[in-house]
Amino acid sequence: MIDPNTPRHVVVTGAAGALGRAVVQHFLDQGARIALLDHRMEHIVNVFPGLDNSQHLLLEADVTSVESMGEVAGRILAAFKHVDALVHIAGGFEMGEEVHALSRPAWDRMMNLNAWSFVAVSQALVPSMIERKAGSVVAVTAKGAARGAAAMAAYIASKSALQRLVEASAAELASHGITVNSIAPSTLDTPANRQAMPDAKPESWVSTAVAAQTIGFLASPAAAALHGQHLTLDA
C-alpha cells in the first residue's frame, strides 16, 4: 500500500533547461522530492542556487549513456528508495540537411538525443517501478512528429521514433501499474526560441508553465487511464 502522505519522488532530466525549470518548480510547489538531472552540474547549480540539497538531488548525467544513467539511478534509489514519476525532458533540436544530403552524424545525433535517451533513461529507472507496480513516465515529444518538414528530417524522425517508443513502453508497462505518455508541444515559449525566431509571434506559442502543468497531470493519479497518449499543446 502506497502511503498518500509520503512526499512524491520525481526524476526530471534536462532540469536546467527552460521547460525543465518550470517542471521542477511545479513539483516543488507540490512538495515533491526531486532528482534534477542535467548534462552539466554547473547548469543545475546556477539555475537552482537555493535548492535544499538535503531533500533533493542534483546530478550530472549523460542521458544517452546506459552506464551514466545506471550510475545516477543507483544514487537516486539509494536516497529516495523509489521513484513515483520520471519526466524525460532532455533532448535536442537542430535544423538539418535535406534528406538527399543528410549526414550520418546529424542523424545519429538527433536519434541519440531524442530517441535512444528514452531507452537509456527507462532502462535505469523503470525496473524499480515494475518492482513496486506503480509509477508514471512522461516524455516530451513534439506536435511536428506527426509529419515531415523540409530541413528537419532527422529531428522529426527522432521525435516520431520517441512517440513510438512511448507507445510501446505504455503497452508493455500498463499491466504493471505504470503509465507512459508524452506531451507534444508546437513551439514552446523559451528564451532560445525567441532568440532563434526574432520575427515570430511568441503569443502563439505554448508557455513552459502550461506545459509543466500538463506534465504534472500526466504524472498524477488523475491520468491513470491514459496509456501511450501524446497530448498536443497549442496556444
Secondary structure, DSSP 8 states (H G I E B T S, - for coil): ---TTS--EEEEETTTSHHHHHHHHHHHHTT-EEEEEES-HHHHHHH-TT--TTTSEEEE--TT-HHHHHHHHHHHHHHHSS-SEEEE----------GGG--HHHHHHHHIIIIIHHHHHHHHHHHHHHHHT-EEEEEE--GGGGS--TT-HHHHHHHHHHHHHHHHHHHHHGGGTEEEEEEEES-EE-HHHHHH-TTS-GGGSEEHHHHHHHHHHHTSGGGTT--S-EEEE--
